[in-house]
Amino acid sequence: MVKQLRKAALFLAICLFGQVIYPAATSYAIAPDNILVEGRGWGHGRGLQQWGALGYAIDHFWSYEQILQHYYSNTATSFVSDREIKVHITRNNEMDLLVTSTMPFTVEGIQFQGGQVARLSANGPHSFNIHQSSGCFDPGYPVWSGHPGRMDSSGRTFVEAQPLNQNSAVDDLSQLLQVITCDRSNPSVEVSRRHYRGSLGLIEQNGQYTFNRVLREQYLRGVVPQETPSSWGTLGGGLGMQALRAQAVAARTYLEAISQRRQAKGYMTDTCDTVGCQVYLGASANGKPLDYGPDFWTTTAAVTDTAAMIRVSHDGSIPLAEFGSSSGGWTTPQSELSSFPAVVDDGDDVSINPHHLWEKTIRRTDIEARYPEIGQLKEIKVTLRNGLGEWGGRTRQLLLRGTSANTTVDIPNWAQDSFRRGLGLKSDWYRFPQFPEYSDPGFWLAKSNGGVLAVGTAQHFGDAKEADRSGPIVDLAAPAGAEGDLLVSDAGEVFAYGNAVHHGDLRGQSLAEPVVAMTSHPTGNGYWLATADGGVFSFGNAGFHGSMGGIALNKPVVGMETTRSGNGYWLVASDGGIFSFGDAGFFGSTGDIVLNKPITSMTAARDGQGYWFVASDGGVFAFGSVEFFGSRGGNKNRRSTAGMAVTNTNDGYWLVWDDGTSFPFGDAPDFASSVAKRTVVAIEVVP
């Protein structure tokens, strides 16, 4: 899913919805031509991970049963009898089936001699041609034209070639049937010959399709060596056999599960020969048996050693026992299309795994071509991850920041990662080291009754619901570097929680106007309080740089923010008037503009070169170097906007209603939900 965000205007604009945008004081450079991507793992990360299984076998000395229980933790071992299955040979789709063998074979009772080629084709339902041919270049001569074929259980008709000694010598290629594959673009040219155990048939289903009828255990001998290298069985002094046995059980389980699903949907076959099912090459490759050479006994032994063994769910059903290459260190959770709980995958870090950590360079222009709405790319940010593993886990949201627009790419799971797929990345677990990354998103919400709500990664350290205070809570502050937070009442009473330090307050003092705002010193060693008449009170290392106390204001002060240095601050009034003190710069205001609704809060850029206001109707006003990422202005708002807070990247913000519903803009993650029954008065981001 892609969401487009409006870019900040280059000139002052007063929009219908109340957003005021001033020109930026700085600009961002275009991203480098070549962008480095660092990644972890290869594939979707669901179920058994082949490199992880190897690592557990040779480094951790696990048995195949332990490996299976680790990856498929919500399943148990069971057994199923061997049976015949039908495999769709996709490489022969809509092509005549050319069958041959070294030994004699039959097609629907018609005998062909060793070395002869039978060409089978469908003329429509219940009509097949059986020709004797010499190969791809030869249409052959008819042996039986218009053969009615036989009907399978689904009502489809087929013809089938069978070896004379079908149940013997399944390891002797001379006894097996071969499929001759012709070039699609030039059908007279032969591409390959491949041996298959069992029989070979042509089925009619609005076209003609080839299938291989074979016993399941024989089929697996054509799967396991394609999914995992047979040489693994010799690693670790033979310990690698445990990984191959685990793969055999996973492949057998997957076959039984996908067969049930395909049959329920009316498919003509139990499975297919592609990666979408399981890779299956029959009994040979390049004219040699798959079980050929010094290592290939291992995969055959893995199938034999685990004969009939599968995994079943606790309700007795057969799960779709997916498997992949390399997880990168964590498998994928059930919330992201996996059938199995996510687990730490320490085995993936086996020294010979080339996919545990990887790098790839992508071109900026390729990104721009895929997302033309952004113009030229300035920056890529990972704004949300799934929280499992290094870097915060798999990527679940990206912000592409461009010269024309910003685009958010939502990534619910591996399958829906259009960015990964379009740019050829190995997995959905990646980062961009040339660009800063949003980390640990979260914020606190303060309620007037003293309650504190922790959202995202924010921790709850305490609240003032039972505290001895004279009035309602009006603001919350989070000292930098502290594992805690501060609350202030309208009487200036300060309450510290966690390891936040109480540096003093206005308790017992007579105030002309109530306290309306609080902000922490950037060092975390002090704070300021502001009153509605513009009075400023400093505590701890927070210095006093001036106030509006004693000066008549057009409208009351409603918010306060400090500069990055801590040597200045801003006050904002409900009409959007700005008062700057110390090294706080003046970048504009709405003091001389008639607003639809009053300003309720402000937040400042991390670099101190700009600030935003928000009005009670959700209208946002941006000044200085900051960008406008969106607002609620002009929407039908059922609640009043209590405040706003900028993300730690400076590339987004949240607005929050007085019922606790939050609205994200830019790179702010979406935590949208109504979480409070009482009035929310402030929002503060985890520093």
C-alpha positions, 0 to 999 in steps of 0.5 A, a space after each residue: 500500500 502506498 500513501 502520498 503525502 503533500 510536500 511543504 510549499 515553497 511559498 507562504 500559503 494559507 490553505 482552506 483548511 487552515 494550514 500555513 506553510 512558510 518557505 524552508 530555510 534549508 534544503 535536502 540534498 539528492 540521495 547518492 546515485 548508488 545506495 547501499 542496502 544491508 540485509 539479513 536472510 534470504 526468503 520469507 522466513 516462514 517455517 523451517 529454515 534450511 541454513 538454520 537447520 544445518 547450523 543447529 545440526 552441525 554447530 548445536 548438535 540437534 537431532 532432526 526431531 529437535 529441529 522440526 520441533 523448533 521451527 514447527 513448535 505448534 505441531 507433533 510427529 505423525 505418520 501417513 502411508 505411502 500413496 500414488 500422487 500426480 505431479 503437474 510437469 509445468 515445463 510441458 504446459 500446452 505442448 505435446 508430450 514426447 515420451 521415450 525409454 531405453 526399454 519397451 513401454 506402453 501407451 494405453 496398451 500400445 507397446 513401443 520399443 526401446 528407443 522409440 518416441 511416443 508423441 501424445 496430443 489432445 484434440 479436445 475432450 475425449 480425443 487424443 492422438 498417439 503418434 510414433 515419432 523420432 523427436 521434436 522435429 518429427 510430427 510422427 505417424 498415427 498409431 491411434 487417432 481420436 483415442 477416447 482416453 480414460 477418465 480420472 476422478 474429477 471427470 477429466 480425460 487422459 492418456 498415459 505412458 507406463 514402463 513395462 516393469 513399473 515397480 522395479 529398478 526405480 534407480 536404473 535410468 534405463 528402466 524409466 520413462 523420459 520426457 523430451 522437452 522441445 523449445 517453445 519458440 522453435 518446437 522442432 528443437 530439443 531442449 532436454 530429456 529428463 527421466 521420471 519414476 512412475 508413469 507419464 500422462 497427458 490430461 485434457 483441461 481446456 488444453 493439454 498438460 503433462 503429469 507424472 504419476 509416482 509414489 510419494 516416497 519416490 517423488 521425494 527423492 526428486 525433491 530433497 536434493 533440489 531443496 537442500 544440497 546433498 553435500 550437507 549430509 557429510 558436514 560435521 562428520 555426518 551431523 549434517 544428515 539431521 538437516 536433510 532428514 528435517 528437510 525430508 519431513 518438511 517436504 513430505 508434510 508440505 506435499 500432503 498439505 498442498 495436495 489436500 488444498 489443491 484437491 479441495 479446489 478441483 485441481 487435476 494434480 496433487 502438486 506441481 514441479 515449481 518453487 510455488 509447490 516444491 522444486 521437483 526434477 524427476 529422477 535425473 538431471 543432465 543425463 545422470 541420476 539425481 542420486 549420482 555421485 559421492 554425496 547424493 546417497 545422503 538425500 535418498 537416505 534422508 527420505 528413507 530414514 524418515 519414511 511416512 513421517 509428517 508433522 500435524 497440528 494439535 487439532 490433527 490437521 496437516 499444516 502447510 509446512 513451509 520452509 525457506 533458505 535463511 531467516 537472518 536470525 528470526 523466523 516470521 510470526 503468524 501475524 505475517 502469514 506464517 502458520 507457526 510462531 516466530 522463533 529466534 533462529 541461532 542456527 542461521 548464523 552458521 559460518 558457511 551461510 552466505 545469506 545471514 548477512 548480505 549487501 547489495 547496491 541499488 541505483 537511485 534512478 531505479 527507485 525513482 522509476 518505481 515511484 515516479 511521484 516522488 521526483 528525485 529521491 532525497 532520503 529513504 527511511 525505515 519507519 516501522 519494523 516488526 520488532 523481531 531481531 537486529 535492527 528492529 526486525 523485518 521492514 514493515 514501512 518505508 518513507 521515500 522522501 523526494 523533491 516532489 512528494 513523500 511516499 509511504 510504502 506499507 509492507 504488511 508481510 513478505 509477499 506484499 513488499 513491493 520495494 523488495 520485489 521490485 529491486 531484487 532484495 533477498 529478504 524483507 529484513 534490510 536497512 540503508 546505512 547511508 540514511 538515519 533510521 527511525 527507532 523506538 517510536 512511542 509516546 506518552 499521553 497525559 490525562 487531566 485526571 493525572 493518568 498517563 498512557 504509554 503508546 508504542 515503545 513508551 513505558 509506564 512509570 507512574 501517574 498522578 491519579 492519586 497524587 495530592 494536587 490542587 488542580 488538573 494535570 495540564 502537561 507532561 515532559 520527558 527528560 532526555 536520557 531518563 527512564 521516566 517522565 514528569 507531570 505538571 498541574 495547572 497550579 504548578 505542582 510537578 510530579 516525577 516518575 521513573 528516574 526523572 528528577 524533581 527540581 522544584 515547582 510552584 507549589 504554595 505560590 500564588 499565580 496570576 494565571 494558571 500553568 499551561 505548559 512544561 518543557 524539559 531542558 535538553 540535558 534532562 537536568 531541569 525544566 521550565 513552566 509557563 503560565 497563561 499570561 506568558 510567565 516563565 519559571 525555570 528549575 534545575 539547569 534550565 536558565 531563565 531567558 525572559 517572559 511575557 509576564 506583566 505584558 498584556 497579551 491579545 490571547 493567552 499562552 497555550 504552549 512552550 518549546 525549548 531550543 536544541 541548545 537549551 539556551 532559549 525557548 518559544 511561547 505560543 498563544 492561542 491566536 498563533 502569536 509567537 514569543 521568542 527568547 534566548 537563541 530561539 529564532 522567530 520563523 513566523 506566526 499566525 498572530 495577525 491572521 483570523 483562524 478558524 479555531 484556536 491554537 492548542 499546542 506547538 512542537 519544534 524541529 529537532 534542529 531548532 530551525 522551525 516549528 509547527 502549531 496545531 489548532 483545535 480542529 486539527 489544522 497544522 501550521 508550519 514555519 521555518 525549515 520544517 515540512 508540512 506532512 498533513 493535517 486534520 483541518 477541514 475534516 469532520 472532527 468529532 473531538 478537539 485536537 489536544 496536542 501534537 508531537 514531532 518524531 525523532 527524525 523530524 520527518 513526521 508528527 502525531 496529532 492527538 484528540 482529547 480522547 486519545 485517538 492519534 493521527 500519524 503524518 510523515 514517518 510517524 507510525 500509526 498507533 491510531 486508536 481511542 485509548 482514553 475515557 477522560 480528557 487527554 491534555 498533552 502528548 510527548 514523544 519518547 526522547 
